[in-house]
Amino acid sequence: MKPDTADDLALLVGELELASPAELQEALHDAGHATDAAAFGQALVRRELVTGFQLERLLKGERRGYYYGRAQILYQIGAGSFARVYRAIHRDTGGILAVKVLRSRYSNDPDKCRAFRHEGEMGQLLRHPNIVAIDDVGEESGTSYITMEFVEGQTLRELVKIRGALDVPRALDVIAQLAAGLDYAHRRGVTHRDLKASNVIVSSTGEAKLVDFGLAGVDESGDGALGRIDQPRTIDYAALEKLTGMKDDAVRSDIFFLGTIAYLVVAGASPLKETRDRNERADPQRYRGIVPLAERCPDLPKEVVDLVSRMINLDPLERWQTAADVRRRTELIIARSNGAEGAEAPAEAALQKGSLMLVESSQKAQQVLREFFSKLGYRVLLTENPQRALTRFASTPPPADCLVLSTHALGEDAVAAFNTLTTDPFLAAVPAVLLLGSKQADLAGAARSDGRRRVVQMPVQTEAMSRVLQELVAGTA
C-alpha cells in the first residue's frame, strides 16, 4: 500500500531498516507531522537517510529490491539486456559494492538463472588485480544477484569514445594489465568468451579490470547459420571459430578479441564493424575486412603494430598462443620504451636471468637504476607506486622474479612496503631488495629483512648486487 502521510512513510522506512527510529523521529519533528509523504520523503533525501532511488520505490509502496544479501541498494548505475547494476553499501562494513541483478523477466527461466549464477561462481574463483572481484552470489525474493567490487571509473569503450586513441605508453599499460588478468584466468582453466571494450573497466587510478566472466552463456545458445553452440560463447566467438575451422578454440579466441581491444585503444576505432545484427556479426567478411593496423595508424611504432596484428591474425596457429606470451611481449616493449637509446640488446639479454620490478618515483633515479640492473642481465619493469607493486605480487603468477624497492624518493613508504612482505601471508614467498640511498642509512634500522628479503646500501659493487639477486631469484638465500 502506498504511504500517504509522513507517518506512513516513516513507518515503512523503519520497517525496511533504511533509517534508525531516532533518525526518523528527529526528521518527523523537524518536518512537522502534517507533512505529506512526498514532502517528508524529500526531507529524508536531504538528510541522506534515503536516496532518490529508494524514495521513488517507497512512494509506490514497494517493499522489495532494497537489499540483496548484505548489500543495501543505493541507486542504479547501469543496465543491460539481462541485468541491472546498482551501487550499494555493505550493511556490516559500510564498504561500497556493485550489485548486478538479473532482470525480473528472466527470473522464471531456469537456463538464464543458471547461466547468470554461473558467471558469479566463475568470478569467485578468480582473485587478481585486473579482474573485478566477486563478493557474493545468491537469490533474494526469487531474484538472482551478484555482488562485486565497485570500481570508480568507466568502461574502456566509454573512455575511448570520449578521448579517442590512447597515447602509446598508456595503451601498452592497459594491454599489459588485461593480458595479465586473462593469463591468470586461463591458468585456472577459465576463459572469458565475451571479451570486448565494454567488459573492461578502467578505474580513476588507471587500473584496467576485466568483468563479466561467463556472461556469454546467458547471451547466446545457438544459431541456425553457425550450427549449435555447444560451449557458452557469444555469436562473435562462434563466427570466428567457424571461419578459422577451430571449434571451441577458447584460449586463442580470447586472445583474438583481446587483440580487438588492443587495436581499439591504439587506433581509437574497433577493427570490427560494431553491430547488434546477428547476421552481420556472423558474417565472415566482418573478420576478413579488418583494416591492417599499419595502414590505419602509419605512425605507430612497428613493434606495437606487430604485437596487436599478431593477436588478431585469422590463422590461430600464427596468433600469440597464450595470454602470457602477450603479456611478456607487451612488458618487453614497455621496458624498451622506458630505456635509453640502444637498450634493445640488454632488454633481450634480460630474459636469460629473470625479471625485476623496480619501485621508484624519481624518473632520473629510475633511469639510472634501470640501466644498472639491465647491465646485470635482468629485464626491468617500472612502477612508482609501492602499494600497486604489492597488489601485483599478491596475484598468481607474479609479475616479476624479484621486487626492488628504492628509498631514493619514496623513503619510509618503500620501507613500509618492504616490511609488509614479511607480515602478509600472500607475499611471504616474494623475494625483495630494499635499496637504500647513499645518505639513507638511518632507514635500515626500521627494515625487517629475512631469508627472502635483503637490505642493500648504495653505492654497491655490481658483483655484490648480482650475487644477491642470483641468490634471491634462485631461492637459495
HELIX and SHEET records of a PDB file:
HELIX    1   1 ALA A    6  GLU A   15  1                                  10    
HELIX    2   2 PRO A   21  ALA A   31  1                                  11    
HELIX    3   3 ALA A   37  ARG A   46  1                                  10    
HELIX    4   4 GLY A   52  LEU A   59  1                                   8    
HELIX    5   5 SER A  104  TYR A  106  5                                   3    
HELIX    6   6 PRO A  110  GLN A  124  1                                  15    
HELIX    7   7 LEU A  156  ARG A  163  1                                   8    
HELIX    8   8 VAL A  168  ARG A  187  1                                  20    
HELIX    9   9 ALA A  197  ASN A  199  5                                   3    
HELIX   10  10 ALA A  216  ASP A  219  1                                   4    
HELIX   11  11 ILE A  235  THR A  244  1                                  10    
HELIX   12  12 ALA A  250  ALA A  267  1                                  18    
HELIX   13  13 ARG A  278  ALA A  282  1                                   5    
HELIX   14  14 GLN A  285  ARG A  288  1                                   4    
HELIX   15  15 LEU A  293  ARG A  296  1                                   4    
HELIX   16  16 LYS A  302  MET A  311  1                                  10    
HELIX   17  17 ALA A  323  ASN A  338  1                                  16    
HELIX   18  18 GLU A  344  ALA A  349  1                                   6    
HELIX   19  19 ALA A  350  GLN A  352  5                                   3    
HELIX   20  20 GLN A  363  LYS A  375  1                                  13    
HELIX   21  21 PRO A  386  PHE A  393  1                                   8    
HELIX   22  22 THR A  407  LEU A  410  1                                   4    
HELIX   23  23 GLU A  412  THR A  423  1                                  12    
HELIX   24  24 PRO A  425  LEU A  427  5                                   3    
HELIX   25  25 ALA A  441  ALA A  446  5                                   6    
HELIX   26  26 THR A  462  ALA A  474  1                                  13    
SHEET    1   A 6 TYR A  67  TYR A  68  0                                        
SHEET    2   A 6 ALA A  71  ALA A  79 -1                                        
SHEET    3   A 6 ALA A  83  HIS A  90 -1                                        
SHEET    4   A 6 ILE A  96  LEU A 102 -1                                        
SHEET    5   A 6 THR A 143  GLU A 149 -1                                        
SHEET    6   A 6 ILE A 134  GLU A 140 -1                                        
SHEET    1   B 3 GLY A 153  THR A 155  0                                        
SHEET    2   B 3 VAL A 200  SER A 203 -1                                        
SHEET    3   B 3 ALA A 208  LEU A 210 -1                                        
SHEET    1   C 2 GLY A 222  ASP A 223  0                                        
SHEET    2   C 2 GLY A 227  ARG A 228 -1                                        
SHEET    1   D 5 ARG A 379  THR A 383  0                                        
SHEET    2   D 5 SER A 355  VAL A 359  1                                        
SHEET    3   D 5 CYS A 402  SER A 406  1                                        
SHEET    4   D 5 ALA A 432  LEU A 436  1                                        
SHEET    5   D 5 ARG A 453  GLN A 457  1                                        
END                                                                             
